[in-house]
Amino acid sequence: MEFKVLTVGDVVGGPGMNRIRRSLRYLKRKCDADFVVVNGENASVVGITQDQAEDIFDAGADVITMGNHTWGKREIATYMDDCSRILRPVNYAPQVPGRGYGIYETKIGPVAVIDLIGRCNMDYGPDNPFLMIDKILKEIDAKIILVEMHAEATAEKLAMGYMLDGRVSAVWGTHTHVPTADAQILPKGTGYVTDLGMTGPTHSVLGIRPDLSIAKFRGDIPNRYQWENGPTKLEAVLFTIDAQTGKCRKAERVDLNDENTAQR
C-alpha cells in the first residue's frame, strides 16, 4: 500500500498565503496525497500568526513546520503549546514553547514528523541536530518517519539525509527558498531533496521585492522588506512511501505556478 506525502516549501507573505488558500487543496487532490506538511515560518515574511496557521490548516495541511523565524510573531508561542500540529525545531532550547516533533494518526497508522534546524549561519545557537536526531528516533515507534531540515548550508542538509538514510522515510530541506533538482531515493531507501523551494511571488528575491534586495547588497540605507506582487508559485515535492516497509518508492517535484498546472 502506498502512502503519499506532499511537502510544501516556505510560504512567504500575503502572496504565499493567497496561493496556499487557492491551490493547496487542488494540488493535494491532483497528487492524491494522504498527508501534507507545509513550512509556514515566513507567512508574515518573518513569523506566522495564529490566523495564518489556521488558514493553512483549513487549506489542507496536516502539519505546519517552522524554522529560524519561529518567534517572529510572539503571539504564536501560546498557540504552539496548544496545537500539536504546528512544530518548531526540536533542537531549540528545551525551555521554549511548543514541540519539535509529533506523531499523527493516519489511515495507515502513526506517522511521525520531526522538525530540525541546522547550525550553519543560524541564530539562537541550536543544539547539534545530528546528535539530537539520534535521541529523538529512540523515542519514536512509527513505521513512517518524516524529517524536515531547515538549514542554510546544502552540505549540512545532504549530510543529514545520508546519516538518516534507511532510518527514516523522507528527509527534505527548507529555508533557502530556491528549489533544488535533486529529488531522489537515497541508497538505503530514504526519499530526499535538498530544498523544497518556496510558495509566494514568482518574480522576486526569495519572495521579496528585487529592488529592496538589490539595495541591501549595494549597501544602501536599509529599508523594511516587502513582498513582491504579481504572479505566484507553489513549490513542493511528493514522496510516495511503502506503508508496510516505510521505504520511499518515489520522490518527485510537483510545482505549480500561474503559467502552468501541476507537473508530475
C-alpha positions, 0 to 999 in steps of 0.5 A: 500500500502506498502512502503519499506525502506532499511537502510544501516549501516556505510560504512567504507573505500575503502572496504565499498565503493567497496561493496556499488558500487557492491551490493547496487543496487542488494540488493535494487532490491532483497528487492524491496525497494522504498527508501534507506538511507545509513550512509556514515560518515566513507567512508574515515574511518573518513569523506566522500568526495564529490566523495564518496557521489556521488558514493553512490548516483549513487549506489542507495541511496536516502539519505546519513546520517552522524554522529560524523565524519561529518567534517572529510573531510572539503571539504564536508561542501560546498557540504552539503549546496548544496545537500539536500540529504546528512544530518548531525545531526540536533542537531549540532550547528545551525551555521554549514553547511548543514541540519539535516533533509529533506523531499523527494518526493516519489511515495507515497508522502513526506517522511521525514528523520531526522538525530540525534546524541546522547550525550553519549561519543560524541564530539562537545557537541550536543544539547539534541536530545530528546528535539530537536526531539520534535521541529523538528516533529512540523515542519514536515507534512509527513505521513512517518517519518524516524529517524536515531540515531547515538549514542554510548550508546544502552540505549540512542538509545532504549530510543529514539525509545520508546519516538518516538514510534507511532510518527514516522515510523522507528527509527534505530541506527548507529555508533557502527558498530556491528549489533544488533538482535533486529529488531522489531515493537515497541508497538505503531507501530514504526519499530526499531533496535538498530544498523544497523551494518556496510558495509566494511571488514568482518574480522576486528575491526569495519572495521579496521585492528585487529592488529592496534586495538589490539595495541591501547588497549595494549597501544602501540605507536599509529599508523594511522588506516587502513582498513582491506582487504579481504572479505566484508559485507553489513549490513542493515535492511528493514522496510516495512511501511503502506503508508496510516497509516505510521505504520511499518508492518515489520522490518527485517535484510537483510545482505549480505556478500561474503559467502552468498546472501541476507537473508530475 
